[in-house]
Amino acid sequence: MIVAPITSALAALAAVALVGLSVPISAQRFKAKVSLGHGRDKDLECRVRAQANFVEYVPLTLIVLGLAEAGGASTTAIAIIAAAVVLGRLAHAWGMLGGPLRARQLGILLTWGALLSAAVTLALRLL
């Protein structure tokens, strides 16, 4: 039995998304003949930063959300936060990889909101 099914589903989706952000980096590295860093290749730099931003926010969000879910937080709250994470990460990646700047801005705001919401939800479980 999985203790935190929503967070577990989000973690599985995040793993697939991370690979989805990583493969284009390797392809661009090969194309630009850059093995380390971004070599002043703008496309590579944007791809690396999109992946790095994902790695900077998603793990802690998953941990906090999973602890809140395992601690008995509202399933509705957990589902809403998880949806915000998914939408935020999709919007941010789109904005970083050629979409409008507004998508990137919305994406990070949704991600910050999800992380803060997960933190508050977890903190309330501790009271």
Contacts in CASP RR format, 6 or more apart in sequence:
PFRMAT RR
TARGET T0000
AUTHOR 0000-0000-0000
METHOD contacts of the structure
MODEL  1
MIVAPITSALAALAAVALVGLSVPISAQRFKAKVSLGHGRDKDLECRVRA
QANFVEYVPLTLIVLGLAEAGGASTTAIAIIAAAVVLGRLAHAWGMLGGP
LRARQLGILLTWGALLSAAVTLALRLL
2 8 0 8 1.000
3 69 0 8 1.000
3 70 0 8 1.000
4 65 0 8 1.000
4 66 0 8 1.000
4 69 0 8 1.000
4 70 0 8 1.000
5 69 0 8 1.000
6 65 0 8 1.000
6 69 0 8 1.000
6 75 0 8 1.000
6 78 0 8 1.000
6 79 0 8 1.000
6 82 0 8 1.000
7 62 0 8 1.000
7 65 0 8 1.000
7 66 0 8 1.000
7 69 0 8 1.000
7 70 0 8 1.000
7 78 0 8 1.000
7 82 0 8 1.000
9 82 0 8 1.000
10 62 0 8 1.000
10 65 0 8 1.000
10 82 0 8 1.000
10 85 0 8 1.000
10 86 0 8 1.000
11 62 0 8 1.000
13 86 0 8 1.000
14 54 0 8 1.000
14 58 0 8 1.000
14 62 0 8 1.000
14 89 0 8 1.000
17 54 0 8 1.000
17 89 0 8 1.000
17 93 0 8 1.000
18 51 0 8 1.000
18 54 0 8 1.000
18 55 0 8 1.000
18 58 0 8 1.000
21 47 0 8 1.000
21 50 0 8 1.000
21 51 0 8 1.000
21 54 0 8 1.000
21 93 0 8 1.000
22 51 0 8 1.000
24 47 0 8 1.000
24 97 0 8 1.000
25 44 0 8 1.000
25 47 0 8 1.000
25 48 0 8 1.000
25 51 0 8 1.000
28 34 0 8 1.000
28 41 0 8 1.000
28 43 0 8 1.000
28 44 0 8 1.000
28 47 0 8 1.000
29 35 0 8 1.000
29 44 0 8 1.000
32 39 0 8 1.000
32 41 0 8 1.000
32 43 0 8 1.000
32 44 0 8 1.000
34 41 0 8 1.000
34 44 0 8 1.000
37 44 0 8 1.000
37 48 0 8 1.000
38 44 0 8 1.000
38 45 0 8 1.000
38 48 0 8 1.000
39 45 0 8 1.000
46 96 0 8 1.000
46 97 0 8 1.000
46 98 0 8 1.000
47 96 0 8 1.000
47 97 0 8 1.000
49 96 0 8 1.000
50 92 0 8 1.000
50 93 0 8 1.000
50 96 0 8 1.000
50 97 0 8 1.000
53 92 0 8 1.000
53 96 0 8 1.000
53 108 0 8 1.000
54 89 0 8 1.000
54 92 0 8 1.000
54 93 0 8 1.000
57 89 0 8 1.000
57 111 0 8 1.000
57 115 0 8 1.000
58 85 0 8 1.000
58 89 0 8 1.000
60 115 0 8 1.000
61 85 0 8 1.000
61 111 0 8 1.000
61 114 0 8 1.000
61 115 0 8 1.000
61 118 0 8 1.000
64 115 0 8 1.000
64 118 0 8 1.000
64 119 0 8 1.000
64 122 0 8 1.000
65 78 0 8 1.000
65 81 0 8 1.000
65 82 0 8 1.000
65 85 0 8 1.000
65 114 0 8 1.000
65 118 0 8 1.000
65 121 0 8 1.000
65 122 0 8 1.000
66 78 0 8 1.000
66 118 0 8 1.000
67 122 0 8 1.000
68 77 0 8 1.000
68 78 0 8 1.000
68 118 0 8 1.000
68 121 0 8 1.000
68 122 0 8 1.000
68 125 0 8 1.000
69 75 0 8 1.000
69 78 0 8 1.000
71 125 0 8 1.000
72 125 0 8 1.000
73 121 0 8 1.000
73 122 0 8 1.000
73 124 0 8 1.000
73 125 0 8 1.000
74 121 0 8 1.000
77 117 0 8 1.000
77 121 0 8 1.000
78 121 0 8 1.000
80 117 0 8 1.000
81 114 0 8 1.000
81 117 0 8 1.000
81 118 0 8 1.000
81 121 0 8 1.000
82 114 0 8 1.000
84 110 0 8 1.000
84 111 0 8 1.000
84 113 0 8 1.000
84 114 0 8 1.000
84 117 0 8 1.000
85 110 0 8 1.000
85 111 0 8 1.000
85 114 0 8 1.000
87 107 0 8 1.000
87 110 0 8 1.000
88 106 0 8 1.000
88 107 0 8 1.000
88 108 0 8 1.000
88 110 0 8 1.000
88 111 0 8 1.000
88 114 0 8 1.000
89 107 0 8 1.000
89 111 0 8 1.000
90 107 0 8 1.000
91 103 0 8 1.000
91 104 0 8 1.000
91 106 0 8 1.000
91 107 0 8 1.000
91 110 0 8 1.000
92 103 0 8 1.000
92 104 0 8 1.000
92 106 0 8 1.000
92 107 0 8 1.000
92 108 0 8 1.000
92 110 0 8 1.000
92 111 0 8 1.000
94 103 0 8 1.000
94 104 0 8 1.000
95 101 0 8 1.000
95 103 0 8 1.000
95 104 0 8 1.000
96 104 0 8 1.000
END
